[in-house]
Amino acid sequence: MPFKIVRNDITKVKADVIVNTANPNPICASGTDLAIYEAAGKEKLLAERAGIGKIARGDIAVTGAYNLKAKYIIHTVGPVWTDGKHHEFEILENCYRKSLQKTLELECESIAFPLISTGVYGFPKDKALQIAVSVFSQFLTENEIEIILAVFDKRSFQLSGQIVGDIDSYIDANYVRESHKKEYSVQSRSGARMRELSEEAFYEEMLQREAEDNYPIEEDTGLAEPCMLSADISLEDQLANIGVSFHDKLFELIDEAHIDNKDVWKRANLDRKHFSKIQCDQNYHPKKKTVMALCIALQLDLEQSKDLLARADWAFSPSSKVDLIVQKAIIDKQYDIMQLNVTLFKYTNEILGV
């Protein structure tokens, strides 16, 4: 089952298990702890929690969920951030790992987490997010479970400065290029120069010259000849030679990569049912984000990704932040779907796969 990120109050998330960032002592504290107690039914939950007693940092305890849309609450006590040299990372990893393992033991199929220890305990949000995603990724390679990360607002969801800088630069640069393409349309290109260069190279030259000395764009009313189907080939012959379908191309790529189907759907953040539907229906028309997820799963290069998208009647759009971020990941050979989804969610509130 896949990994999801939702922007929501965790008490409103529907999952078999809800994780509470608990106080070590059997009391109702502030933040997420307080919200969960109030939503579940404070008196009953506090009475059961009192019977458990103190919980050590990095450990967990289980109670009923009462009024929540869940079967159980796992209470875990995260680390208080000091300087990163007092076992904070190890303790936080234990909170996530033990909660996930207990979910399996409870025979549950889904679990919802907040970002543990990022509130009053002061754990840096970018580091806490990285730990959570790393543990989730490792766990999902071996187990079938739905993991939901509930993020209350943008302030609680932070990426490292390097990631933000790289993505911002890439998006800004490509938005600039797209705006120039719209301004300098096909009708206003320099006809002679355009014939010498590819479209991308032409626009790069225009941007460079404009930046250097306000180079004026030459106008040319001549249009390129439209691409026509050959009159010498019958429609029947042309239709008989249609290229390989999306379905066939996908499984050809999977065979070439020597990857098990199970690994493909996991790497693409899909569930078994969805992948089975793709596999069994030769005429299946996937959503664009599904194709992009499969491109990441198969570690395709940019040209291969464009080809697979085209076979499903899709294309990368230079005016879509989702598409630009996915393209950058492919160009940089960053094929970790969970890390990519974290970045996508930060910028667009969208993720690939599910």
N, C-alpha and C positions, 0 to 999 in steps of 0.2 A: 504494500500500500504506500501511497506517496506522502510527501512532506508538504504542508501548507503553511502559509503565513496569512494571518487575518488581522485586520485592525479592528479590535473589538474589546470590550470588557470581558475578561475571562469568565466571569460568572454567567455570561450570556452565551458562551460557546457550548455547543452540543458535542459531547465526547463521553466515552465510557469512564474515563478517569480525568479528573481535574487536579492539577498540581497546585498546592498552596505553599507560598513562601512563608513558612511558619516561624514563630518565635520559639526559642529553645524550651521555654517554660510553658506550661499549659494555661496560657492566657490568650486573649484576643488582642492582638497588637494593632498597628496602623497599616495603611496601604492595602496591598492585595489581601493580606490576612484578614483585615477588618471587612473588606468587601465580600469575601467568601463566607465568612461567618454570618454576616447579615443576610446574604442571599440564600444561604443554606438553611438558616434557622439557628440563630445564635445560641439559644438556651440548650437545645438538644446536642448541637455539635460541640459546644464547650464542655458539656457533661461527659461526652465520649472521649474528647481530647484529654480531659482531666484524668481519666482512667489510664491513659497511656503514660503520663508523667513526662519527664524531661527527655528531649531528643537532642542528641549530640550533633554538632555541625557536620554536614556531609551525610547524615543518616536520614532515614525516612520512617514514617508510621502511616497506617491506613485507617480511615474511618468511613462511615457511610456518607453519602452525598446529600441526603435529606431532600431539600427543595431544589437543588441544582438539577440541570439536565444531564445527569451523570449517574453512574453506579457507585463510584467511590471517589474519595478525596485522598490523595497522597500528600501528606504534610512533610516537607523537607526543610531543613535549616541550612541556609547558605552561609558562606564566609563573610566576615566583616573585612572590608578592604583596608589594608594598612599600607603596604608598599609593593605587594606582589612577591615578597620574599618570606612570607609566613604561611606557606602552603595554601594560599587562597585559590590558586588554579586547580590544584588537586582536589580540594574540598568541593569546589563548584562542579568539577567533572563527576565526582561521586554522587552529587545530588541528582544529576541528569541520568547517569548510568543506573543507579539503584532504582530510580523511579521507573525507568523503562523496563528493567528486569522484573520488577514487581508487577507491572502491567501484564507481562506475559504470564506470570504465575497466577494472576487473577483471571486469566483466559479472556482478557479484554482485547478489543480490536483497535481502539483509538485512545489517544491521550493528548491533553492540551496543557501546554506549559506557558507561564509568564517568563519574562527574562529574570531569572533568579538573582537576587542580591544587588540589583541595580538601583534600588530605591534608597532607603535610609542606610543600608549597609555600604553604599558608596562604591560598589565594584564598577570600574570603567565600562561604559555601555558597549563600546566597540570590542573590547576584549571579552566581555561576557557573551556577546553575540557570536564571536568567533568560536568560543568553547562550545556553546550550545550546538551550533551547526556542525562542528567537527564530531561531536559525540553522536548526533543524530545520523550523520552520514555513515559512520562506522557501524552503527546499530542496524541501519536499514539494509546494509549489504548482506546481512545474515538472517534478517527477520522480516516477517510480513506484519506490519502494523501501520496505522495512520498516525503521524505526528503533526500536531498543530501548534504553531507558535503564535500566541495571542499578544499583539502589541497594542497598547492602549492609545498612544499618539506618536507623532513623528519625533518628539523629543526623547522618547524612550528607545528609539531605533537608530543607532549610529554606526556608520562604517568607519574604517580607519581613514586617516587623512590622505594617505597615498592613493587608496582606491577612489575616493571622492575626487581628488585632483585629476587622476587619469581619465575617469569617466566624464567629468565636466569638460575637460579639454577636448576630448573626442567628440562629444555631442555638440559643443560650441563650434568646432571646426567644420563639422558636417552640416550643421544648420546654416552656417555662412555660405558654404558651397551650394546648398540647395536654393537659398534665396537668390544667389547670383544666377543659377540656372534658370530660374523663373524670370528674372529680369532680362537676361540675355537669351531670349528664346531662339528656337530654330530659325525663325524668319530673320533674325538680326545677327546671325553668325557671319564671320568672315568666311565666305565660300571657299576661297583658295586655301586658306590656312586650315579650315576644317577638314578638307580633303586630305591634308598631309598628316593630321594628328587624329588620334582616337578622341571620342567625346570627352572622356575624363581628362586626357592630357590637354585638350583645348581649353577646358575651363580652368585647369590649374595654371596655364599660361596667362589666361585673362586675369585671374586673381593676382598673380605675381606682378604682371605689368601694371595693373591698376594700383597695387600697393607701392610700386617703385616710383612711378612718375605720372600717375593718372592717365595712363595710356588709353586713348579713345577707342571704343569698339567700332569697327567698321560695319556699316550696314550693308546688307546684301539681300535683295528681294528674291533671289533665286532659292527655290526649295529643292531639297533632295528628292530624287525620283522615288515614288512610293514602291515598296516591295510587293510585287504581284506574284500570284501563283502562275506556274507555267501553263500556257494555253495548249502546249503539246501533250500534256498528261491529263488523262481523264480524271474526273472527280472520283470515280470508283477506284482507280489505281492509287490516287493520293490518299484516300481513306484507308486503303489496304496496307499502306506503308506508314501508318501512324506510329510514333515512337513508343518505347517501352513505358508502360503505365507506372504510376506512383507505387502501387502495390508491388509490382514485379521488380522495379528498381530498388525499392527498400530491401526486399529480401535477398536480392542479388548482392547488395552492399553488406548485409549481415553475413551472408555466406563468405564473401571475400575477406571480411574482417575476422572470421572464425570466432564469433561471439555467440554465446547461448542466448536464446530468446529472453530468458529470465534476466540475464544481465542487461539486455537492451532496455527492457521496460523499467528496470530499476534505475539505470543511468539516465533515462529520459523522464523520470519522476511520473511514470504512469502506473496504473494498477493492472493486475493480470487480466481483468475483464475487458478493459479498454484495448489492451494489446491484442487479446484474442479476437476482438471484433475486427481490428485491422487485418489480422492474419487470415481470418476466415472469409472476409468479404473482398473479392478482387476489385470491386467497383467502389470501395469505401473512399469517401472524400473527407480527408482530415481537416481539422481546423489548422489555421496557420501556426498557432503556438505549439500544436502537437508536432508538426513537421520540424519546426525549429528545435524542439526538444529532442527529436530523433537525430537531427544533425549533430547536436552536442553529444548524444549518447554514442554515436558512431565515430565521433572525432573527425568529422569531415572537414576538408579545407573550404575556403570561401566559394570557390568555383563549384565544387561538389554540392555544397549547400544550396547555392542558387539553382543548380540543376534539379535537385530533389524538390525544392519548393515549386519550381516551374511545372514539374510533372503532376503537382497537385493544384495547379492553376493559381499559385501564389508567387509573390516576389518580395524581396526586401524593399522597404520604403524608406527613402532618405529623410522623410518628414515624421517618422515614428521613432520615439525614444526607445521603445522596446526593441525595434529592429536594429537600431544603431548599437545598442548595448550588446545584443546578441552577436552582431557582426564583429564588434571589437573583441569579444571573448573568443570567437573563432579565429580571427587574425592573430591574436596573442596565444592561441592554443591553450586557452583556459577552459577545460572541458568538465569542470566540476559543476554539475547542474544545481546543487544546493547553494554553492557560493554564488553562482550566477543568479539564482532566484532571489537571494538576499539583496543583491545589488538592484535587480529589477524592481523588487518591492519598494526599496528605498526611493527610487526615482519615479516609478509609475504606478505603484499599488497593484501590479500584475506579476504573475509568475508563469513559468513554462510547465507543461506537463498536465497537471490536473485541471 
